[in-house]
């Protein structure tokens, strides 16, 4: 199964008169913490670009959401949503379709679009310039697709070409003014998944003939580094934080069915995070800058999937379910708020949840639809996902902590 974030505050003030503005900030901070504790969220349907469906793929710390939406003409276009400006079409590179895959802290957006010739190229988008084609890797590569952008505007993604009727894919890193560079491989395809503020890129790279894969880390100065395995044939790094901790999964020797979740640091190397109960395997999907890891494992043989939280001090904790059989965690922010999804008791869909040590697992509802699937969470606790009905159609949706959605500052979020 390949790929498919309570505020902790310690406020101290000197012995002097506190201004009205400062007092408002204190009250707001306390109110936000209370809202998280109560599990109170406001649900906002982001709408579409005129078509039937829209899907979010990322959110930044300011609540800016990006993704793609059907248009009234039947095409699919990249969008950017802000609370102040609503849903905006980012256009294309001259073709019919585009998708926005990631947004960084300053609002820079990346993704992919078809051009006038019908080829798919990676793009960057900033408000003052709009969409710009960043091209493909040299050496006969004809397509590209951006998968991420760091807060320092390092763009990562994939570039492909066809050789002897077979597609070859390489990972790239791109910086404005320096162009696109191949991050290398171990003989086969390379797929970068994430990049941190220090420019460390992680993902998976295959050996010759794509017979095996290894999780990797890459830097411009250090090149491609094999993070190792648990002895198995395949592994992948899925996420990393700004401390340099990397998480993902690796298979064990002789086991081609059930991977083990791992955490890797330069000091410890690859650590097996274990599984819940008598489970056979699992995946570490995300982490925060406090080195708290989330994901899911089986908890009874190959069945009963459970979302987990893992720390070096406390080990793996089962987050439970909302009543269905299975749950999985997808994201965690630095405040310790976890987002994820729970399979409904009827087995027909998902319901998104948040989890904190205070509230436990809270069903966020489905914005008037039947089901919801959550993806990313921002630093302020806003969660994005997809609310959908029984036929699979639906809209991009944001769940915002109630105090943020209704406070005076809420209208400035994501400007």
MOFEN-V613434 format. One line per field, one symbol per residue. ss: DSSP state (A for helix, B for strand, O for the rest). phi: phi as a letter, one per 20 degrees, with the letter a starting at -180 (. if undefined). psi: psi as a letter, one per 40 degrees, with the letter a starting at -180 (. if undefined). A space follows every 10 residues. Layout:
ss=???
phi=???
psi=???
This chain:
ss=OOOOOOOOOO OOOOOOOOOA AAAAAAAAAA AAAAAAAAOO BBBBBOOOBB BBBBBBBBBO OOOOBBBBBB BOOOOBBBBB BBOOOBBBBO OOBBBBBBBB BBBOOOOOBB BBBBBOOOOB BBBBBBOOOB BBBOOOOOOO OOBBBBBBBO OOOOBBBBBB BBBOOBBBBB BBBBBOOOBB BBOOOBBBBB BBBBBOOOOO BBBBBBBAAA OOBBBBBBBO OOBBBBOOOB BBBBBBBBBB OOOOOBBBBB BBOOOOOOOB BBBBBOOOBB BBOOOOOBBO OBBBBBBOOO OOBBBBBBBB BOBBBBBBBB BOOOBBBBOO OOOOOOBBBB BBOOOOOBBB BBBOOOOOOB BBBBBBOOOB BBBOOOOOOO BBBBBBBOOO OOBBBBBBOO OOOBBBBBBB BAAAAAOAAA AAOOO
phi=.ehj..gdcc eccffbfeff ffffffffgf fffffffeme cdecfemceo eecbcecbbd fenedcrbbf dfeneccfcc ccffdmecfe nceoeecbbe dbcdfenfdc rbbfefenee cfcdccgfdn ecfdmcffnn fdcbbedabe fdmeecrccc bdclmdedcc eccccgndnd cfenbdocfc cfdbbdfene dcrcceegml fbccfccccf eemecfenbe oeecabedbb dfenfccrbb edfmdddcfd fccccffeme dffnceldfe aacedbbded medcrbcfcb mddlfcfccc cffdmedfen ceoeecbbed bbefenedda ccfffemdac cfcdbcfeem ecfemclnee cbceddcefe nfddacebdf eneacgbcdd ggfffdffef fefmf
psi=gig..hhhhg hhiigihhid dddddddddd dddddddefh ihhhheaife adiihieiia eeehiiaiii ideeihiiih hiddeahhhe aifeadiihh dihadeehii aiiiadeeih iiiihideda hhheaiiife heiihheihi eefhhiaihi ihhfeihhhi iihhhheeah iheaifdaih hhdiiaeeeh hiaiiiihef diihiiihid deahhheaif eadiihhdii aeeehiiaii iihehedhih iiihiddeah hheaihbfid iahhdiiaee fhiiaiiieg beaghhiihh iddeahhhea ieeadiiihd ihieeehhia ihhideeeai hiiihiddda hhheaffead iihiciiide ehhiahhiad eeiaihihhh hddddeided eehf.
